[in-house]
Amino acid sequence: MNWDRIEGNWKQAKGKMIEQWGKLTDDDLDVVAGRREQLAGKIQERYGCAKDEAERQVAEWERRVGDDWFDSSPDKKQKRH
């Protein structure tokens, strides 16, 4: 997935990120505000892992998240009807 797409759909992405990284708060993700490096920093801070591990987790999550989850989100479905 293209990070620009995640950034552009930040409200939807925040929910998915909280599912993945439950220790992150809404406030953490508001600070991140779509910036990939900031996300890795917050993961590092909350989970006490090394920077390269946090960046690996973000990259893995980004690969797993497909473009289609944006297309199948409840917000998008409601707008189509």
N, CA, C and O of each residue as an XYZ file, in Angstrom:
324
protein
N       0.844     -1.179      0.000
C       0.000      0.000      0.000
C       0.886      1.236      0.000
O       1.948      1.259      0.621
N       0.448      2.221     -0.679
C       1.137      3.491     -0.755
C       0.859      4.285      0.515
O      -0.299      4.462      0.894
N       1.906      4.764      1.174
C       1.722      5.505      2.421
C       0.896      6.767      2.198
O       0.180      7.192      3.105
N       0.974      7.368      1.033
C       0.158      8.545      0.732
C      -1.325      8.225      0.866
O      -2.110      9.063      1.309
N      -1.699      7.033      0.491
C      -3.110      6.616      0.604
C      -3.501      6.466      2.074
O      -4.603      6.847      2.469
N      -2.607      5.919      2.872
C      -2.863      5.804      4.310
C      -3.010      7.197      4.905
O      -3.949      7.467      5.654
N      -2.090      8.063      4.572
C      -2.107      9.437      5.079
C      -3.395     10.149      4.683
O      -3.973     10.884      5.484
N      -3.837      9.937      3.467
C      -5.051     10.575      2.974
C      -6.322     10.037      3.607
O      -7.358     10.703      3.591
N      -6.250      8.844      4.160
C      -7.398      8.208      4.820
C      -7.080      7.996      6.293
O      -7.362      6.938      6.857
N      -6.496      9.001      6.900
C      -5.937      8.863      8.239
C      -6.976      8.432      9.279
O      -6.671      7.601     10.135
N      -8.173      8.966      9.224
C      -9.184      8.588     10.222
C      -9.476      7.100     10.167
O      -9.605      6.457     11.208
N      -9.582      6.547      8.974
C      -9.817      5.109      8.833
C      -8.585      4.324      9.264
O      -8.704      3.294      9.928
N      -7.423      4.800      8.896
C      -6.180      4.103      9.218
C      -5.954      4.056     10.727
O      -5.430      3.071     11.247
N      -6.346      5.113     11.428
C      -6.157      5.145     12.883
C      -6.832      3.955     13.556
O      -6.251      3.341     14.451
N      -8.028      3.629     13.144
C      -8.732      2.497     13.730
C      -7.996      1.191     13.496
O      -7.892      0.357     14.394
N      -7.487      1.019     12.286
C      -6.727     -0.188     11.959
C      -5.428     -0.252     12.751
O      -4.990     -1.330     13.152
N      -4.816      0.907     12.974
C      -3.562      0.931     13.731
C      -3.793      0.593     15.195
O      -2.978     -0.088     15.818
N      -4.900      1.070     15.740
C      -5.214      0.749     17.132
C      -5.499     -0.749     17.279
O      -5.176     -1.343     18.307
N      -6.106     -1.363     16.251
C      -6.294     -2.811     16.261
C      -4.947     -3.528     16.296
O      -4.791     -4.531     16.993
N      -3.990     -3.020     15.552
C      -2.658     -3.634     15.465
C      -1.820     -3.333     16.700
O      -1.197     -4.231     17.266
N      -1.804     -2.079     17.113
C      -0.971     -1.637     18.229
C      -1.874     -1.038     19.308
O      -2.063      0.177     19.370
N      -2.416     -1.890     20.138
C      -3.394     -1.487     21.144
C      -2.880     -0.518     22.188
O      -3.669      0.162     22.844
N      -1.582     -0.444     22.352
C      -1.031      0.494     23.339
C      -1.007      1.930     22.830
O      -0.814      2.864     23.608
N      -1.202      2.107     21.527
C      -1.259      3.467     20.984
C      -2.621      4.066     21.297
O      -3.648      3.394     21.198
N      -2.616      5.315     21.668
C      -3.858      6.014     21.989
C      -4.283      6.895     20.819
O      -3.512      7.139     19.891
N      -5.523      7.363     20.884
C      -5.977      8.332     19.881
C      -5.079      9.560     19.896
O      -4.757     10.111     18.843
N      -4.674      9.992     21.091
C      -3.783     11.148     21.190
C      -2.442     10.881     20.502
O      -1.904     11.751     19.816
N      -1.903      9.659     20.692
C      -0.649      9.302     20.012
C      -0.819      9.446     18.509
O       0.026     10.030     17.831
N      -1.920      8.909     17.996
C      -2.130      8.921     16.549
C      -2.471     10.312     16.032
O      -2.222     10.614     14.865
N      -3.041     11.167     16.889
C      -3.248     12.554     16.494
C      -1.903     13.262     16.343
O      -1.732     14.091     15.449
N      -0.961     12.940     17.208
C       0.385     13.513     17.113
C       1.083     12.999     15.856
O       1.758     13.759     15.161
N       0.920     11.720     15.568
C       1.530     11.110     14.380
C       1.011     11.791     13.115
O       1.783     12.114     12.213
N      -0.292     12.002     13.058
C      -0.949     12.736     11.965
C      -0.510     12.284     10.576
O      -0.294     13.108      9.688
N      -0.379     10.965     10.392
C      -0.072     10.433      9.077
C       1.397     10.323      8.738
O       1.745      9.837      7.662
N       2.261     10.761      9.624
C       3.702     10.713      9.340
C       4.266      9.364      9.765
O       4.216      8.996     10.939
N       4.791      8.651      8.813
C       5.274      7.290      9.018
C       6.370      7.212     10.088
O       6.338      6.330     10.946
N       7.322      8.118     10.038
C       8.424      8.106     11.004
C       7.918      8.355     12.429
O       8.416      7.771     13.391
N       6.920      9.233     12.539
C       6.336      9.511     13.851
C       5.620      8.272     14.388
O       5.669      7.999     15.587
N       4.959      7.527     13.510
C       4.292      6.295     13.923
C       5.310      5.306     14.471
O       5.104      4.727     15.538
N       6.392      5.112     13.756
C       7.436      4.197     14.230
C       7.982      4.662     15.584
O       8.261      3.841     16.458
N       8.131      5.960     15.750
C       8.612      6.501     17.032
C       7.654      6.229     18.175
O       8.081      5.895     19.280
N       6.353      6.371     17.916
C       5.356      6.099     18.960
C       5.316      4.612     19.308
O       5.156      4.250     20.474
N       5.459      3.756     18.303
C       5.497      2.310     18.560
C       6.720      1.981     19.403
O       6.638      1.208     20.358
N       7.828      2.561     19.051
C       9.068      2.359     19.804
C       8.890      2.798     21.261
O       9.308      2.098     22.183
N       8.275      3.943     21.452
C       8.057      4.500     22.782
C       7.100      3.629     23.605
O       7.401      3.300     24.753
N       5.966      3.259     23.039
C       4.935      2.519     23.776
C       5.310      1.065     24.047
O       4.959      0.508     25.087
N       6.033      0.453     23.096
C       6.349     -0.971     23.213
C       7.777     -1.237     23.674
O       8.150     -2.383     23.922
N       8.568     -0.188     23.788
C       9.935     -0.347     24.278
C      10.817     -1.169     23.353
O      11.689     -1.908     23.811
N      10.590     -1.042     22.060
C      11.402     -1.798     21.103
C      12.394     -0.864     20.420
O      12.291      0.359     20.518
N      13.349     -1.464     19.731
C      14.357     -0.694     19.008
C      13.728     -0.021     17.788
O      12.686     -0.450     17.292
N      14.376      1.028     17.323
C      13.874      1.780     16.182
C      13.694      0.891     14.955
O      12.676      0.983     14.269
N      14.674      0.032     14.675
C      14.563     -0.818     13.491
C      13.424     -1.821     13.620
O      12.807     -2.174     12.614
N      13.129     -2.289     14.828
C      11.997     -3.190     15.034
C      10.678     -2.458     14.816
O       9.771     -3.004     14.189
N      10.557     -1.246     15.317
C       9.338     -0.454     15.122
C       9.125     -0.179     13.636
O       8.002     -0.282     13.142
N      10.179      0.166     12.932
C      10.067      0.431     11.496
C       9.707     -0.846     10.732
O       8.962     -0.792      9.754
N      10.228     -1.987     11.170
C       9.882     -3.264     10.548
C       8.397     -3.561     10.730
O       7.728     -4.012      9.801
N       7.888     -3.305     11.932
C       6.464     -3.530     12.193
C       5.588     -2.653     11.316
O       4.580     -3.117     10.782
N       5.961     -1.397     11.165
C       5.188     -0.481     10.314
C       5.225     -0.965      8.866
O       4.196     -0.976      8.191
N       6.391     -1.360      8.388
C       6.517     -1.837      7.009
C       5.691     -3.103      6.792
O       5.042     -3.253      5.756
N       5.713     -4.008      7.763
C       4.929     -5.237      7.656
C       3.432     -4.928      7.642
O       2.687     -5.495      6.844
N       2.995     -4.033      8.523
C       1.583     -3.630      8.567
C       1.168     -2.998      7.246
O       0.096     -3.280      6.711
N       2.038     -2.140      6.736
C       1.756     -1.443      5.482
C       1.595     -2.437      4.330
O       0.730     -2.258      3.473
N       2.420     -3.480      4.308
C       2.307     -4.508      3.267
C       1.014     -5.304      3.403
O       0.379     -5.645      2.405
N       0.627     -5.599      4.648
C      -0.583     -6.390      4.886
C      -1.856     -5.643      4.549
O      -2.841     -6.233      4.104
N      -1.826     -4.346      4.765
C      -3.015     -3.537      4.513
C      -3.144     -3.343      3.010
O      -2.257     -2.787      2.362
N      -4.234     -3.800      2.481
C      -4.451     -3.680      1.039
C      -5.313     -2.477      0.718
O      -6.051     -1.986      1.572
N      -5.221     -2.014     -0.488
C      -6.044     -0.898     -0.944
C      -7.528     -1.185     -0.759
O      -8.326     -0.272     -0.547
N      -7.892     -2.472     -0.843
C      -9.307     -2.819     -0.772
C      -9.927     -2.575      0.590
O     -11.148     -2.443      0.668
N      -9.149     -2.506      1.683
C      -9.811     -2.234      2.958
C     -10.338     -0.823      3.026
O     -11.295     -0.557      3.753
N      -9.729      0.099      2.278
C     -10.304      1.446      2.213
C     -11.621      1.402      1.437
O     -12.593      2.063      1.803
N     -11.636      0.621      0.372
C     -12.830      0.523     -0.461
C     -13.974     -0.185      0.244
O     -15.137      0.044     -0.089
N     -13.662     -1.052      1.226
C     -14.703     -1.806      1.921
C     -15.033     -1.248      3.297
O     -15.780     -1.870      4.053
N     -14.487     -0.081      3.633
C     -14.750      0.501      4.942
C     -16.199      0.980      5.032
O     -16.790      1.338      4.014
N     -16.778      0.991      6.236
C     -18.168      1.432      6.390
C     -18.417      2.841      5.872
O     -19.472      3.102      5.292
N     -17.471      3.754      6.068
C     -17.647      5.136      5.598
C     -17.824      5.171      4.079
O     -18.687      5.886      3.567
N     -17.009      4.401      3.363
C     -17.084      4.381      1.907
C     -18.390      3.747      1.446
O     -19.010      4.215      0.491
N     -18.808      2.676      2.129
C     -20.041      2.002      1.740
C     -21.242      2.938      1.896
O     -22.137      2.949      1.052
N     -21.257      3.716      2.969
C     -22.387      4.618      3.189
C     -22.423      5.698      2.124
O     -23.506      6.100      1.698
N     -21.285      6.171      1.689
C     -21.236      7.232      0.676
C     -21.697      6.720     -0.690
O     -22.193      7.487     -1.514
N     -21.527      5.418     -0.918
C     -21.924      4.853     -2.216
C     -23.426      4.715     -2.335
O     -23.949      4.702     -3.449
N     -24.136      4.612     -1.228
C     -25.585      4.364     -1.264
C     -26.368      5.632     -1.307
O     -27.598      5.597     -1.341
